[in-house]
Amino acid sequence: MKEIEVTCPCCEAKLTVDVLTRQVMRTRLPETGKARDPWAAAHEKVRDRGAAGTDKLDKALSNETNKHARLDDAFEKAREKLRREQDE
């Protein structure tokens, strides 16, 4: 029976897996003694994703709302530059 040891990316537990049967034979919690709750971690990720999405939407809306004023300013600057070049 051949076994390999892998580390869980979520909770950092050490898993000993039988290669032939693909079954977990042993599980050891991380040495630090604080195993992360996968449900709590998933809940935090989903909660943060919602807040980040709202922030992105607010930023995009603000950018779109101010677009008209920014384009008017850029047009006026270009017009002034053209006038100065024609005067010279």
C-alpha positions as CSV (number, residue, x, y, z in Angstrom):
1,M,0.0,0.0,0.0
2,K,1.5,3.3,-1.1
3,E,0.5,6.5,0.8
4,I,1.3,10.1,0.2
5,E,0.9,13.0,2.6
6,V,-0.7,16.3,1.4
7,T,-1.6,19.6,3.1
8,C,-5.1,20.8,2.9
9,P,-5.1,24.3,1.3
10,C,-8.1,25.4,3.4
11,C,-7.2,24.4,7.0
12,E,-3.6,23.3,6.6
13,A,-4.3,19.9,8.0
14,K,-2.0,17.1,7.0
15,L,-3.8,14.3,5.1
16,T,-2.4,10.8,4.5
17,V,-3.9,9.4,1.3
18,D,-3.8,5.8,0.0
19,V,-2.8,6.2,-3.6
20,L,-4.5,3.0,-4.8
21,T,-7.9,3.5,-3.1
22,R,-7.7,7.3,-3.1
23,Q,-9.0,7.3,0.5
24,V,-7.8,9.5,3.4
25,M,-6.2,7.2,5.9
26,R,-5.2,9.8,8.6
27,T,-5.8,13.5,9.3
28,R,-3.6,15.7,11.5
29,L,-4.7,19.2,12.5
30,P,-2.1,22.0,12.0
31,E,0.6,22.3,14.6
32,T,-0.5,25.8,15.5
33,G,-3.7,24.3,17.1
34,K,-6.0,26.6,15.4
35,A,-7.9,25.0,12.5
36,R,-9.9,27.3,10.3
37,D,-13.6,26.6,10.1
38,P,-14.2,26.1,6.3
39,W,-17.8,27.4,6.5
40,A,-16.7,30.6,8.3
41,A,-14.0,31.1,5.7
42,A,-16.5,30.6,2.9
43,H,-19.0,33.0,4.5
44,E,-16.3,35.7,4.9
45,K,-15.3,35.3,1.2
46,V,-18.9,35.6,0.0
47,R,-19.5,38.6,2.3
48,D,-16.4,40.4,1.1
49,R,-17.2,39.6,-2.5
50,G,-20.6,41.4,-2.1
51,A,-19.0,44.5,-0.6
52,A,-16.3,44.6,-3.3
53,G,-18.9,44.3,-6.0
54,T,-20.9,47.2,-4.5
55,D,-17.7,49.3,-4.3
56,K,-16.9,48.6,-7.9
57,L,-20.4,49.4,-9.0
58,D,-20.4,52.7,-7.1
59,K,-17.0,53.7,-8.6
60,A,-18.2,52.9,-12.1
61,L,-21.4,54.9,-11.6
62,S,-19.4,57.8,-10.3
63,N,-17.0,57.6,-13.2
64,E,-19.9,57.5,-15.7
65,T,-21.7,60.4,-14.0
66,N,-18.6,62.6,-14.1
67,K,-17.6,61.6,-17.7
68,H,-19.5,64.5,-19.3
69,A,-17.8,67.2,-17.2
70,R,-14.3,65.6,-17.8
71,L,-14.9,65.5,-21.5
72,D,-16.0,69.1,-21.6
73,D,-12.9,70.1,-19.7
74,A,-10.7,68.2,-22.1
75,F,-12.4,69.7,-25.1
76,E,-12.0,73.3,-23.6
77,K,-8.3,72.7,-23.0
78,A,-7.8,71.4,-26.6
79,R,-9.7,74.4,-27.9
80,E,-7.6,76.9,-25.9
81,K,-4.4,75.1,-27.1
82,L,-5.5,75.4,-30.7
83,R,-6.3,79.2,-30.2
84,R,-2.8,79.8,-28.7
85,E,-1.2,77.9,-31.6
86,Q,-3.1,79.9,-34.1
87,D,-2.3,83.2,-32.4
88,E,1.5,82.5,-32.6
